[in-house]
């Protein structure tokens, strides 16, 4: 259908209601309507498998579901059944439930590179706990984070490094330093410059590019030599790279790692995992100073842990990671062929591991463009494809992929017209989409 046929009056009204009560109109900045074309930010009614429906009744094939958290598809039967079994048994008690034991055993069996695990509700709590633990273990104040990775935490030690640093003291910002991905020499220079001050190196072990040969092992050696803690943020790579995460795939064991996203298939659960010597500092069976590691009222809700166990079991028994890669490879090949056929193969670019695809929209000079992204998203939405990324879920089927590629081809035809005109403005129908991290609204 043509873009002009997509009308979202109920979504527009719902967005106004959202903004009236919720700062930013969403509970995650990446879900804000500023991330979508003007008046084309659907508000979701429900989802099933790889499809979602907005409040206006439009159906979409959805990618990047739940900011990559719903990797099995919405309302996955095994997950829902596991959750249902716990709902009438109580969700939270004054003492640990047996589900906590079972969930920890299942997680550590799936991620055998870790000795202990502690569950929480969101990724920020887990990464911040890892940083706190590293500082306690080393007695050092500074955090070294990878500057090429977009997000680690809502907490001050990271947000202070972004353009949205309002409200964070300069003294806090001064304690965070950065290093570039893939460059061991530059990382060692940082560690040498701040000799005996850096508590940890924290990074995503892989993103849209594979780690250079020997890089992760080199980081492991650097951390050991300089006496700092190596932390892998596996919020995205966990399960999607392998059932045991990127550490399982690449064979490099961090001191601490954090998991989330795919772990609960949409239910709120994250995990901090790592070496017993470090993790036990947040426990009761040691003689040193106690670390306030993670202590969350809802961190061990039984139904979320049951969801995590069902997800881990499904991944292992059904080979979900392999399916995600196969679906992603089919999608990437189709999108690249469609873009090339329409003469925009160097402008609509698919990047990343097959299980975690993103796309770049480049202008006539080959530079990233929010205007061309807006044009592209408008055409995808018009064709019934909701895709802030091309991150697949295992609920997609070949027909979904084929339809997506057809819609991409139509979008690329319009993209070619805009490139020929050297001006995408006539196809925007409003303001361009905006980056999440920016100083002003």
C-alpha positions as a Markdown table, in Angstrom:
| # | Residue | x | y | z |
|---|---|---|---|---|
| 1 | Unk | 0.0 | 0.0 | 0.0 |
| 2 | Unk | 1.1 | 3.6 | -0.5 |
| 3 | Unk | 2.4 | 5.6 | 2.5 |
| 4 | Unk | -0.5 | 8.0 | 2.3 |
| 5 | Unk | -2.8 | 5.0 | 3.0 |
| 6 | Unk | -1.3 | 4.4 | 6.5 |
| 7 | Unk | -3.4 | 6.4 | 8.9 |
| 8 | Unk | -2.8 | 6.2 | 12.6 |
| 9 | Unk | -5.5 | 8.4 | 14.3 |
| 10 | Unk | -5.8 | 6.3 | 17.4 |
| 11 | Unk | -2.0 | 5.9 | 17.7 |
| 12 | Unk | -1.7 | 9.7 | 17.4 |
| 13 | Unk | -4.2 | 10.2 | 20.2 |
| 14 | Unk | -2.5 | 7.6 | 22.4 |
| 15 | Unk | 0.9 | 9.3 | 21.8 |
| 16 | Unk | -0.6 | 12.6 | 23.0 |
| 17 | Unk | -1.9 | 10.8 | 26.1 |
| 18 | Unk | 1.5 | 9.2 | 26.7 |
| 19 | Unk | 3.3 | 12.6 | 26.5 |
| 20 | Unk | 0.9 | 14.2 | 28.9 |
| 21 | Unk | 1.8 | 11.8 | 31.6 |
| 22 | Unk | 5.1 | 10.1 | 30.8 |
| 23 | Unk | 8.3 | 12.2 | 30.1 |
| 24 | Unk | 9.3 | 11.4 | 26.6 |
| 25 | Unk | 6.1 | 9.5 | 25.9 |
| 26 | Unk | 7.7 | 6.1 | 26.5 |
| 27 | Unk | 9.5 | 4.3 | 29.2 |
| 28 | Unk | 12.6 | 3.7 | 27.1 |
| 29 | Unk | 14.1 | 6.5 | 25.0 |
| 30 | Unk | 14.7 | 4.2 | 22.1 |
| 31 | Unk | 10.9 | 3.6 | 21.9 |
| 32 | Unk | 10.1 | 7.3 | 21.7 |
| 33 | Unk | 8.0 | 8.7 | 18.8 |
| 34 | Unk | 10.9 | 10.9 | 17.9 |
| 35 | Unk | 12.6 | 7.7 | 16.6 |
| 36 | Unk | 9.8 | 7.3 | 14.0 |
| 37 | Unk | 8.6 | 9.5 | 11.2 |
| 38 | Unk | 6.2 | 12.3 | 11.9 |
| 39 | Unk | 2.7 | 10.9 | 12.8 |
| 40 | Unk | 3.9 | 7.4 | 12.0 |
| 41 | Unk | 4.7 | 6.1 | 15.5 |
| 42 | Unk | 2.3 | 3.2 | 16.0 |
| 43 | Unk | 1.2 | 2.4 | 19.6 |
| 44 | Unk | 1.0 | -1.3 | 20.0 |
| 45 | Unk | -2.2 | -3.2 | 21.0 |
| 46 | Unk | -0.8 | -6.7 | 21.1 |
| 47 | Unk | 1.6 | -9.2 | 19.5 |
| 48 | Unk | 1.8 | -12.8 | 18.5 |
| 49 | Unk | 4.9 | -14.5 | 17.2 |
| 50 | Unk | 6.7 | -12.2 | 14.8 |
| 51 | Unk | 3.7 | -9.9 | 14.3 |
| 52 | Unk | 2.3 | -6.9 | 16.2 |
| 53 | Unk | -1.0 | -5.0 | 15.8 |
| 54 | Unk | -1.3 | -1.3 | 16.6 |
| 55 | Unk | -4.4 | 0.3 | 18.2 |
| 56 | Unk | -5.6 | 1.3 | 14.8 |
| 57 | Unk | -5.7 | -2.3 | 13.7 |
| 58 | Unk | -2.7 | -2.4 | 11.4 |
| 59 | Unk | -0.6 | -5.5 | 11.4 |
| 60 | Unk | 3.2 | -5.4 | 11.1 |
| 61 | Unk | 6.0 | -7.8 | 10.8 |
| 62 | Unk | 8.2 | -6.7 | 13.7 |
| 63 | Unk | 12.0 | -6.6 | 14.0 |
| 64 | Unk | 14.1 | -5.8 | 17.0 |
| 65 | Unk | 11.2 | -6.9 | 19.2 |
| 66 | Unk | 11.2 | -5.4 | 22.6 |
| 67 | Unk | 14.6 | -3.8 | 21.9 |
| 68 | Unk | 16.0 | -7.2 | 21.1 |
| 69 | Unk | 14.5 | -8.9 | 24.2 |
| 70 | Unk | 11.7 | -11.0 | 22.5 |
| 71 | Unk | 13.9 | -13.3 | 20.5 |
| 72 | Unk | 11.5 | -16.3 | 20.5 |
| 73 | Unk | 8.5 | -14.2 | 19.3 |
| 74 | Unk | 5.7 | -12.7 | 21.3 |
| 75 | Unk | 3.7 | -15.0 | 23.7 |
| 76 | Unk | 5.9 | -18.0 | 23.0 |
| 77 | Unk | 4.0 | -21.1 | 24.2 |
| 78 | Unk | 6.8 | -22.7 | 26.3 |
| 79 | Unk | 7.5 | -19.4 | 28.0 |
| 80 | Unk | 3.9 | -18.5 | 28.7 |
| 81 | Unk | 3.2 | -22.0 | 30.1 |
| 82 | Unk | 6.2 | -21.8 | 32.4 |
| 83 | Unk | 5.0 | -18.4 | 33.6 |
| 84 | Unk | 1.4 | -19.6 | 34.1 |
| 85 | Unk | 2.6 | -22.5 | 36.3 |
| 86 | Unk | 4.0 | -20.0 | 38.8 |
| 87 | Unk | 1.3 | -17.3 | 38.7 |
| 88 | Unk | -1.0 | -19.0 | 41.2 |
| 89 | Unk | 1.8 | -20.2 | 43.4 |
| 90 | Unk | 2.9 | -16.7 | 44.5 |
| 91 | Unk | 5.5 | -14.4 | 43.0 |
| 92 | Unk | 7.5 | -13.0 | 45.9 |
| 93 | Unk | 8.3 | -14.2 | 49.4 |
| 94 | Unk | 10.2 | -13.2 | 52.5 |
| 95 | Unk | 12.8 | -15.9 | 51.8 |
| 96 | Unk | 14.3 | -17.3 | 48.5 |
| 97 | Unk | 12.0 | -19.6 | 46.6 |
| 98 | Unk | 13.2 | -22.9 | 45.2 |
| 99 | Unk | 12.8 | -21.4 | 41.7 |
| 100 | Unk | 15.8 | -19.3 | 42.4 |
| 101 | Unk | 17.9 | -22.4 | 42.9 |
| 102 | Unk | 16.6 | -24.0 | 39.8 |
| 103 | Unk | 17.0 | -20.9 | 37.7 |
| 104 | Unk | 20.6 | -20.4 | 38.9 |
| 105 | Unk | 21.4 | -24.0 | 38.1 |
| 106 | Unk | 19.9 | -23.8 | 34.6 |
| 107 | Unk | 21.8 | -20.5 | 33.9 |
| 108 | Unk | 25.1 | -21.8 | 35.0 |
| 109 | Unk | 24.7 | -25.1 | 33.1 |
| 110 | Unk | 24.0 | -23.0 | 30.0 |
| 111 | Unk | 26.9 | -20.5 | 30.6 |
| 112 | Unk | 29.5 | -22.8 | 32.1 |
| 113 | Unk | 32.2 | -20.1 | 32.0 |
| 114 | Unk | 30.6 | -18.5 | 35.1 |
| 115 | Unk | 30.7 | -19.9 | 38.7 |
| 116 | Unk | 27.9 | -17.9 | 40.3 |
| 117 | Unk | 25.0 | -15.7 | 39.2 |
| 118 | Unk | 22.7 | -13.1 | 40.7 |
| 119 | Unk | 19.5 | -12.1 | 39.0 |
| 120 | Unk | 18.0 | -8.7 | 38.7 |
| 121 | Unk | 15.3 | -6.9 | 36.6 |
| 122 | Unk | 17.2 | -4.7 | 34.2 |
| 123 | Unk | 20.6 | -4.5 | 32.5 |
| 124 | Unk | 21.7 | -1.2 | 34.1 |
| 125 | Unk | 21.5 | -2.7 | 37.6 |
| 126 | Unk | 23.6 | -5.7 | 36.5 |
| 127 | Unk | 26.3 | -3.6 | 34.8 |
| 128 | Unk | 26.5 | -1.1 | 37.6 |
| 129 | Unk | 26.8 | -4.0 | 40.1 |
| 130 | Unk | 29.7 | -5.4 | 38.1 |
| 131 | Unk | 31.4 | -2.0 | 38.1 |
| 132 | Unk | 30.9 | -1.6 | 41.9 |
| 133 | Unk | 32.3 | -5.1 | 42.4 |
| 134 | Unk | 35.3 | -4.4 | 40.3 |
| 135 | Unk | 36.0 | -1.2 | 42.2 |
| 136 | Unk | 35.7 | -3.0 | 45.5 |
| 137 | Unk | 37.9 | -5.9 | 44.4 |
| 138 | Unk | 40.7 | -3.7 | 43.1 |
| 139 | Unk | 40.4 | -0.7 | 45.4 |
| 140 | Unk | 40.6 | 1.5 | 42.3 |
| 141 | Unk | 38.3 | 4.4 | 41.3 |
| 142 | Unk | 38.3 | 4.5 | 37.5 |
| 143 | Unk | 36.1 | 2.7 | 35.0 |
| 144 | Unk | 37.3 | 2.2 | 31.4 |
| 145 | Unk | 34.5 | 1.6 | 29.0 |
| 146 | Unk | 34.5 | 1.0 | 25.2 |
| 147 | Unk | 33.7 | 4.3 | 23.5 |
| 148 | Unk | 32.4 | 2.5 | 20.4 |
| 149 | Unk | 29.5 | 0.8 | 22.1 |
| 150 | Unk | 26.3 | 2.8 | 22.5 |
| 151 | Unk | 24.9 | 1.9 | 25.9 |
| 152 | Unk | 25.9 | 0.3 | 29.2 |
| 153 | Unk | 23.7 | 1.7 | 31.9 |
| 154 | Unk | 21.3 | 4.5 | 33.0 |
| 155 | Unk | 23.7 | 5.2 | 35.9 |
| 156 | Unk | 26.0 | 8.1 | 36.3 |
| 157 | Unk | 29.3 | 6.3 | 35.5 |
| 158 | Unk | 28.1 | 5.8 | 31.9 |
| 159 | Unk | 25.4 | 8.4 | 31.2 |
| 160 | Unk | 27.9 | 11.1 | 32.1 |
| 161 | Unk | 29.8 | 10.2 | 28.9 |
| 162 | Unk | 26.8 | 10.9 | 26.6 |
| 163 | Unk | 25.4 | 14.2 | 25.3 |
| 164 | Unk | 22.6 | 13.7 | 27.9 |
| 165 | Unk | 24.9 | 14.2 | 30.9 |
| 166 | Unk | 22.7 | 16.9 | 32.6 |
| 167 | Unk | 22.5 | 16.3 | 36.4 |
| 168 | Unk | 25.7 | 14.3 | 36.7 |
| 169 | Unk | 28.6 | 15.9 | 38.7 |
| 170 | Unk | 31.9 | 16.5 | 36.8 |
| 171 | Unk | 33.7 | 14.6 | 39.5 |
| 172 | Unk | 31.8 | 11.5 | 38.6 |
| 173 | Unk | 32.4 | 12.0 | 34.9 |
| 174 | Unk | 36.2 | 12.3 | 35.6 |
| 175 | Unk | 36.3 | 8.8 | 36.9 |
| 176 | Unk | 35.2 | 7.2 | 33.6 |
| 177 | Unk | 37.7 | 6.9 | 30.8 |
| 178 | Unk | 37.3 | 5.3 | 27.4 |
| 179 | Unk | 39.1 | 3.0 | 25.0 |
| 180 | Unk | 38.4 | 2.1 | 21.3 |
| 181 | Unk | 37.2 | -1.3 | 20.2 |
| 182 | Unk | 39.7 | -3.5 | 18.5 |
| 183 | Unk | 42.7 | -1.5 | 19.4 |
| 184 | Unk | 44.9 | -3.2 | 22.1 |
| 185 | Unk | 47.7 | -0.7 | 21.9 |
| 186 | Unk | 45.3 | 2.2 | 22.6 |
| 187 | Unk | 43.7 | 0.3 | 25.5 |
| 188 | Unk | 47.1 | -0.4 | 27.0 |
| 189 | Unk | 48.0 | 3.3 | 26.7 |
| 190 | Unk | 44.9 | 4.1 | 28.8 |
| 191 | Unk | 45.8 | 1.6 | 31.4 |
| 192 | Unk | 49.4 | 2.9 | 31.5 |
| 193 | Unk | 48.3 | 6.5 | 31.7 |
| 194 | Unk | 46.1 | 5.7 | 34.6 |
| 195 | Unk | 48.4 | 3.1 | 36.1 |
| 196 | Unk | 46.9 | 1.3 | 39.1 |
| 197 | Unk | 43.7 | 3.5 | 38.9 |
| 198 | Unk | 41.5 | 1.5 | 36.5 |
| 199 | Unk | 39.2 | -0.9 | 38.2 |
| 200 | Unk | 37.8 | -2.6 | 35.1 |
| 201 | Unk | 37.5 | -2.8 | 31.3 |
| 202 | Unk | 33.8 | -3.0 | 30.3 |
| 203 | Unk | 32.7 | -3.7 | 26.7 |
| 204 | Unk | 30.4 | -5.6 | 24.5 |
| 205 | Unk | 32.5 | -8.5 | 23.3 |
| 206 | Unk | 31.2 | -8.1 | 19.7 |
| 207 | Unk | 28.7 | -5.8 | 17.9 |
| 208 | Unk | 28.1 | -5.2 | 14.2 |
| 209 | Unk | 31.7 | -6.3 | 13.5 |
| 210 | Unk | 33.5 | -9.5 | 14.6 |
| 211 | Unk | 36.3 | -9.0 | 17.1 |
| 212 | Unk | 39.7 | -8.9 | 15.3 |
| 213 | Unk | 41.7 | -12.1 | 15.6 |
| 214 | Unk | 43.2 | -12.3 | 19.1 |
| 215 | Unk | 41.5 | -9.1 | 20.3 |
| 216 | Unk | 39.5 | -10.6 | 23.2 |
| 217 | Unk | 42.3 | -12.8 | 24.3 |
| 218 | Unk | 44.6 | -9.8 | 24.2 |
| 219 | Unk | 42.1 | -7.8 | 26.4 |
| 220 | Unk | 42.1 | -10.7 | 28.8 |
| 221 | Unk | 45.9 | -10.6 | 29.0 |
| 222 | Unk | 45.9 | -6.8 | 29.4 |
| 223 | Unk | 43.4 | -7.0 | 32.2 |
| 224 | Unk | 45.5 | -9.6 | 34.0 |
| 225 | Unk | 48.8 | -7.8 | 33.5 |
| 226 | Unk | 47.3 | -4.4 | 34.8 |
| 227 | Unk | 45.3 | -6.0 | 37.6 |
| 228 | Unk | 41.9 | -4.9 | 36.5 |
| 229 | Unk | 38.6 | -6.8 | 36.1 |
| 230 | Unk | 37.4 | -7.7 | 32.6 |
| 231 | Unk | 33.6 | -7.3 | 32.2 |
| 232 | Unk | 31.7 | -8.5 | 29.1 |
| 233 | Unk | 28.3 | -6.8 | 28.6 |
| 234 | Unk | 26.4 | -9.7 | 27.0 |
| 235 | Unk | 23.0 | -8.1 | 27.2 |
| 236 | Unk | 22.8 | -8.4 | 23.4 |
| 237 | Unk | 25.3 | -11.1 | 22.6 |
| 238 | Unk | 24.0 | -13.4 | 25.3 |
| 239 | Unk | 22.0 | -16.3 | 23.6 |
| 240 | Unk | 22.1 | -14.5 | 20.2 |
| 241 | Unk | 25.8 | -15.3 | 19.6 |
| 242 | Unk | 25.6 | -18.7 | 21.2 |
| 243 | Unk | 23.7 | -20.2 | 24.1 |
| 244 | Unk | 26.6 | -19.4 | 26.3 |
| 245 | Unk | 27.0 | -15.9 | 24.8 |
| 246 | Unk | 30.0 | -14.4 | 23.0 |
| 247 | Unk | 32.3 | -15.8 | 25.7 |
| 248 | Unk | 31.1 | -19.3 | 24.8 |
| 249 | Unk | 31.5 | -18.6 | 21.1 |
| 250 | Unk | 35.0 | -17.0 | 21.1 |
| 251 | Unk | 36.4 | -19.0 | 24.1 |
| 252 | Unk | 37.6 | -16.0 | 26.1 |
| 253 | Unk | 36.4 | -16.0 | 29.7 |
| 254 | Unk | 35.7 | -12.6 | 31.4 |
| 255 | Unk | 35.9 | -12.1 | 35.2 |
| 256 | Unk | 32.3 | -10.8 | 35.2 |
| 257 | Unk | 29.5 | -10.7 | 32.6 |
| 258 | Unk | 26.0 | -9.4 | 32.4 |
| 259 | Unk | 23.0 | -10.9 | 30.6 |
| 260 | Unk | 19.5 | -9.7 | 29.8 |
| 261 | Unk | 17.5 | -8.9 | 26.7 |
| 262 | Unk | 16.8 | -12.4 | 25.3 |
| 263 | Unk | 17.0 | -14.1 | 28.7 |
| 264 | Unk | 13.4 | -13.5 | 29.6 |
| 265 | Unk | 11.7 | -13.3 | 26.1 |
| 266 | Unk | 10.1 | -10.0 | 27.2 |
| 267 | Unk | 9.8 | -10.8 | 30.9 |
| 268 | Unk | 12.0 | -8.7 | 33.2 |
| 269 | Unk | 15.1 | -10.6 | 34.1 |
| 270 | Unk | 18.8 | -9.9 | 33.9 |
| 271 | Unk | 21.8 | -11.5 | 35.3 |
| 272 | Unk | 25.3 | -10.7 | 36.7 |
| 273 | Unk | 27.6 | -13.8 | 36.4 |
| 274 | Unk | 31.2 | -14.4 | 37.1 |
| 275 | Unk | 34.1 | -15.9 | 38.9 |
| 276 | Unk | 33.3 | -17.2 | 42.4 |
| 277 | Unk | 36.2 | -15.3 | 44.0 |
| 278 | Unk | 34.7 | -12.0 | 42.9 |
| 279 | Unk | 31.0 | -12.8 | 43.1 |
| 280 | Unk | 31.3 | -14.1 | 46.7 |
| 281 | Unk | 32.4 | -10.7 | 47.8 |
| 282 | Unk | 28.8 | -9.8 | 47.6 |
| 283 | Unk | 27.9 | -12.8 | 49.7 |
| 284 | Unk | 28.2 | -14.0 | 53.2 |
| 285 | Unk | 31.0 | -16.7 | 53.0 |
| 286 | Unk | 34.1 | -14.6 | 53.0 |
| 287 | Unk | 36.1 | -12.6 | 55.6 |
| 288 | Unk | 36.7 | -9.4 | 53.6 |
| 289 | Unk | 34.7 | -6.2 | 53.3 |
| 290 | Unk | 31.1 | -6.8 | 52.2 |
| 291 | Unk | 30.1 | -5.5 | 48.8 |
| 292 | Unk | 26.5 | -4.3 | 48.4 |
| 293 | Unk | 26.2 | -6.2 | 45.1 |
| 294 | Unk | 22.6 | -6.5 | 44.0 |
| 295 | Unk | 19.6 | -6.4 | 46.3 |
| 296 | Unk | 16.3 | -5.9 | 44.5 |
| 297 | Unk | 12.8 | -6.6 | 45.9 |
| 298 | Unk | 11.6 | -8.0 | 42.6 |
| 299 | Unk | 14.8 | -9.5 | 41.3 |
| 300 | Unk | 13.7 | -13.0 | 41.9 |
| 301 | Unk | 10.0 | -12.9 | 41.0 |
| 302 | Unk | 9.2 | -16.5 | 40.4 |
| 303 | Unk | 7.4 | -16.1 | 37.0 |
| 304 | Unk | 10.3 | -14.1 | 35.5 |
| 305 | Unk | 12.8 | -16.7 | 36.6 |
| 306 | Unk | 10.5 | -19.4 | 35.2 |
| 307 | Unk | 10.5 | -17.5 | 31.9 |
| 308 | Unk | 14.3 | -17.4 | 31.9 |
| 309 | Unk | 14.5 | -21.2 | 32.5 |
| 310 | Unk | 12.0 | -21.8 | 29.7 |
| 311 | Unk | 14.0 | -19.6 | 27.3 |
| 312 | Unk | 17.3 | -21.3 | 28.1 |
| 313 | Unk | 15.8 | -24.7 | 27.7 |
| 314 | Unk | 14.1 | -23.7 | 24.4 |
| 315 | Unk | 17.4 | -22.3 | 23.0 |
| 316 | Unk | 19.3 | -25.4 | 23.8 |
| 317 | Unk | 16.7 | -28.0 | 22.8 |
| 318 | Unk | 15.4 | -26.3 | 19.6 |
| 319 | Unk | 18.7 | -24.8 | 18.3 |
| 320 | Unk | 17.3 | -21.3 | 18.4 |
| 321 | Unk | 20.6 | -19.5 | 18.0 |
| 322 | Unk | 21.2 | -21.4 | 14.7 |
| 323 | Unk | 17.7 | -20.5 | 13.5 |
| 324 | Unk | 18.3 | -16.8 | 14.3 |
| 325 | Unk | 21.4 | -16.9 | 12.2 |
| 326 | Unk | 19.7 | -18.7 | 9.3 |
| 327 | Unk | 16.8 | -16.3 | 9.3 |
| 328 | Unk | 19.2 | -13.3 | 9.5 |
| 329 | Unk | 21.3 | -14.6 | 6.6 |
| 330 | Unk | 18.2 | -15.0 | 4.4 |
| 331 | Unk | 17.0 | -11.5 | 5.3 |
| 332 | Unk | 20.4 | -9.8 | 4.8 |
| 333 | Unk | 20.9 | -11.5 | 1.4 |
| 334 | Unk | 17.4 | -10.4 | 0.3 |
| 335 | Unk | 17.8 | -6.8 | 1.5 |
| 336 | Unk | 21.2 | -6.5 | -0.1 |
| 337 | Unk | 20.0 | -7.9 | -3.4 |
| 338 | Unk | 16.9 | -5.6 | -3.4 |
| 339 | Unk | 19.1 | -2.5 | -2.6 |
| 340 | Unk | 21.6 | -3.4 | -5.3 |
| 341 | Unk | 18.8 | -4.0 | -7.9 |
| 342 | Unk | 17.3 | -0.6 | -7.2 |
| 343 | Unk | 20.7 | 1.1 | -7.4 |
| 344 | Unk | 21.1 | 1.9 | -3.7 |
| 345 | Unk | 23.3 | -0.9 | -2.6 |
| 346 | Unk | 25.9 | 1.5 | -1.3 |
| 347 | Unk | 23.4 | 3.6 | 0.6 |
| 348 | Unk | 21.1 | 1.0 | 2.3 |
| 349 | Unk | 23.6 | -1.1 | 4.1 |
| 350 | Unk | 23.0 | -4.1 | 6.3 |
| 351 | Unk | 25.5 | -4.7 | 9.0 |
| 352 | Unk | 26.2 | -7.0 | 11.9 |
| 353 | Unk | 26.0 | -10.7 | 12.8 |
| 354 | Unk | 23.1 | -12.5 | 11.1 |
| 355 | Unk | 21.3 | -12.9 | 14.5 |
| 356 | Unk | 21.6 | -9.1 | 15.2 |
| 357 | Unk | 21.3 | -7.2 | 12.0 |
| 358 | Unk | 21.1 | -3.4 | 11.8 |
| 359 | Unk | 20.9 | -1.1 | 8.8 |
| 360 | Unk | 22.5 | 2.2 | 7.9 |
| 361 | Unk | 21.0 | 4.8 | 5.6 |
| 362 | Unk | 23.6 | 6.8 | 3.8 |
| 363 | Unk | 23.1 | 10.0 | 1.8 |
| 364 | Unk | 24.5 | 10.8 | -1.7 |
| 365 | Unk | 27.9 | 11.5 | -0.1 |
| 366 | Unk | 27.9 | 8.1 | 1.7 |
| 367 | Unk | 27.3 | 9.8 | 5.1 |
| 368 | Unk | 24.8 | 8.5 | 7.7 |
| 369 | Unk | 21.5 | 10.4 | 7.3 |
| 370 | Unk | 18.6 | 10.8 | 9.6 |
| 371 | Unk | 16.6 | 12.2 | 6.6 |
| 372 | Unk | 17.1 | 9.1 | 4.5 |
| 373 | Unk | 16.4 | 6.9 | 7.5 |
| 374 | Unk | 13.1 | 8.7 | 7.8 |
| 375 | Unk | 12.3 | 8.1 | 4.2 |
| 376 | Unk | 13.2 | 4.4 | 4.5 |
| 377 | Unk | 11.2 | 3.9 | 7.7 |
| 378 | Unk | 8.1 | 5.6 | 6.2 |
| 379 | Unk | 8.1 | 3.1 | 3.3 |
| 380 | Unk | 8.7 | 0.1 | 5.6 |
| 381 | Unk | 5.8 | 1.1 | 7.8 |
| 382 | Unk | 3.5 | 1.6 | 4.8 |
| 383 | Unk | 4.3 | -1.9 | 3.8 |
| 384 | Unk | 3.5 | -3.4 | 7.2 |
| 385 | Unk | 7.1 | -3.7 | 8.4 |
| 386 | Unk | 8.0 | -2.2 | 11.8 |
| 387 | Unk | 11.8 | -2.3 | 11.7 |
| 388 | Unk | 14.0 | 0.2 | 13.7 |
| 389 | Unk | 16.6 | -2.6 | 13.0 |
| 390 | Unk | 16.6 | -5.9 | 11.2 |
| 391 | Unk | 17.1 | -7.9 | 14.4 |
| 392 | Unk | 15.2 | -11.2 | 13.8 |
| 393 | Unk | 13.2 | -13.4 | 16.2 |
| 394 | Unk | 12.9 | -17.1 | 15.7 |
| 395 | Unk | 9.1 | -16.7 | 15.2 |
| 396 | Unk | 9.7 | -15.2 | 11.7 |
| 397 | Unk | 9.1 | -17.6 | 8.7 |
| 398 | Unk | 10.2 | -17.5 | 5.1 |
| 399 | Unk | 7.0 | -15.7 | 4.0 |
| 400 | Unk | 7.7 | -12.9 | 6.5 |
| 401 | Unk | 11.2 | -12.5 | 5.2 |
| 402 | Unk | 10.1 | -12.6 | 1.6 |
| 403 | Unk | 7.4 | -9.9 | 2.3 |
| 404 | Unk | 10.0 | -7.8 | 4.1 |
| 405 | Unk | 12.4 | -8.0 | 1.2 |
| 406 | Unk | 9.6 | -6.9 | -1.2 |
| 407 | Unk | 8.8 | -3.9 | 1.0 |
| 408 | Unk | 12.5 | -3.0 | 1.2 |
| 409 | Unk | 12.6 | -3.1 | -2.6 |
| 410 | Unk | 9.8 | -0.7 | -2.8 |
| 411 | Unk | 11.4 | 1.6 | -0.3 |
| 412 | Unk | 14.7 | 1.4 | -2.2 |
| 413 | Unk | 12.9 | 2.6 | -5.4 |
| 414 | Unk | 11.9 | 5.7 | -3.6 |
| 415 | Unk | 15.3 | 6.0 | -2.0 |
| 416 | Unk | 16.8 | 6.1 | -5.5 |
| 417 | Unk | 14.5 | 8.9 | -6.6 |
| 418 | Unk | 15.6 | 10.9 | -3.5 |
| 419 | Unk | 19.3 | 10.3 | -4.3 |
| 420 | Unk | 18.8 | 11.4 | -7.9 |
| 421 | Unk | 17.2 | 14.6 | -6.6 |
| 422 | Unk | 19.9 | 14.9 | -4.0 |
| 423 | Unk | 17.1 | 15.8 | -1.6 |
| 424 | Unk | 15.0 | 13.4 | 0.4 |
| 425 | Unk | 12.8 | 16.2 | 1.8 |
| 426 | Unk | 9.8 | 15.7 | -0.5 |
| 427 | Unk | 9.5 | 12.2 | 0.8 |
| 428 | Unk | 9.7 | 12.9 | 4.5 |
| 429 | Unk | 6.2 | 14.5 | 5.2 |
| 430 | Unk | 7.5 | 16.1 | 8.4 |
| 431 | Unk | 10.6 | 16.3 | 10.6 |
| 432 | Unk | 13.3 | 13.7 | 10.4 |
| 433 | Unk | 13.8 | 11.0 | 13.0 |
| 434 | Unk | 16.3 | 11.9 | 15.7 |
| 435 | Unk | 19.1 | 10.2 | 17.5 |
| 436 | Unk | 18.4 | 9.0 | 21.1 |
| 437 | Unk | 21.4 | 10.7 | 22.6 |
| 438 | Unk | 21.2 | 14.4 | 22.0 |
| 439 | Unk | 21.5 | 17.4 | 24.3 |
| 440 | Unk | 18.3 | 19.2 | 23.4 |
| 441 | Unk | 14.8 | 18.1 | 22.5 |
